């Protein structure tokens, strides 16, 4: 693997880690404040709610 490819892979790995960290922070804030996380899922905008452990819970719904 060339140096350029290694650098691109390293940058992609760092971006993936940053995205995962940011998503965990968003879920934590939503969990603590009782607010939904808004996502695009299955071709529609959805509101997702999380319990105190950060697990997605029932009551998630489609946003019109």
N, C-alpha and C positions, 0 to 999 in steps of 0.2 A: 504494500500500500504506500502511495506517495505521501510526502509531507503535507501537501495540500489536502489530500483526502483525510488524513489523520486529523488535521486542524478542523475540517468541516464536521467530521464525526464528533470531535470533542465539543465543538460549538453546539451541535445538535443535542448532545447529551446534557450540556449545561442549560440549554433552552428548555428541554423536557423537565429537568429538575426544577427550574424556576416556575414553570407552568404548574407542576404538581404542588409546589409550595404555595403558590398563589391561590390555587383552588382549595387547598386545605384551610387557608386563612379566610377565604370567602365563606366556606361552610361553617367555620367556627364563629364568625361574626353573625351569620344568619341564625345559627343555633342559639347563641347567647341573647340575641335581640328578638327572637321569635319571628323573624322576617323570612320570606322565601328567597331562594336563589332562582333567578330567571335564566332559563336555558332554552336552546332550540333542540327539540327531541322529537323524533318520528314525524318530521315535517311540520311541527307546530311549536309555538312558544309555550313553555310550561313553567309553572311555579313549583319548585321543589322545597319541601320542608324537612328538617332534620331533628332527631331526638337529641337528648343530652349527651349521647355517646357519638354523635355525628353520623348516625345511620339514617338513610332516607326513610320517611314514614308515610303511611297512608294519608290521603287527603291531598296529595299532589294533584294539581288540576291544570286543565287547559286554560290559557288566557285568551279571551276574545279580542 
